[in-house]
């Protein structure tokens, strides 16, 4: 069944990025917008520390890709901001 997208959420995400003078959305923001329109994305968990990231990765099916989430870093590979987690 078709569900009408919640444009208030989309507008809030875009206005937040604009208020921060960003021209790009973070990966988490972009996925939220896509999901609003019913476009499937990979599961994403946002964490605040390396320890939280490792704990979250252990709860997900492997492999897990961990990426830095920063509005200042567009290309994560440029700063070694990606890590493939396959096992302990």
N, C-alpha and C positions, 0 to 999 in steps of 0.2 A: 504494500500500500504506500501511496505517496504521502509524505509528511512535508508540510510547508517548512522551509528552512527558517531558523530563528535568526532573522537579520539583525536583531538587536545585539546578539553575541558577535556576529561578524563585524558590525559597525564599531563595537567597543574595541575589538582587537585592532582594527585598522586605526581608529582614533588614538589608541594608546601608542601604537608605533609612530604615528605622525607627531604626537605630542613630545615624543622622545627624539624627534627629528631623524627618524629612521626611514629609509626608502625600501627596506626589506623586512619581511617577517622572519621571526625565528622559526626553526623547524617545528617546534611545539605549536606556535601560533598558526603556521601554515596548515598543519595537519588538522587543527581545530576547525579552520575555515573549510577545508575539504570535507571533513566529516559532517559539517552542517549541511552540506549539499548532497549528502549520501554517497560521497566518493570514499571508498574504503582506503585505509592506510594501515601501515604496520603498527603494532602495539607500541606505545611510547609511555615511559615512566620518567617523570622529572624528579631529580634528586639534588641535594645540596652538598654532598661530600663524596669522597672516594669510597668511604665505608658504606654509605647508603647505596651507592652504585653497585658495589660487589654484592651486597645483600639482596638487592632487587634482581640482579642477574641470576642469582642462585634460584630464584623463584620462577624464572621464565624458562621455556624450552630452549635448548641450545641449537645452534650458536646464537649469541647475543652480540649486537654491535653497540658499543657505548660511544657516544659523541658528546663533545663539549657543547653546551648550549649558551651561547653568548651573542647578543645583538651586534657586538663589535667584530665577530669572527665569522665571515661568510664561508670561507674555504677551510674546513676543519683540518684537512690533510696538510695544509701549509704550516700548521702549528703543532703537528702530531696530536691532533685532537680527536682521533678515532682509535678505538681499541676493539679487536675481535676477541670475545671471551668464549672459549670452547669447552673448558673443563677446569677442575681445581688445579 
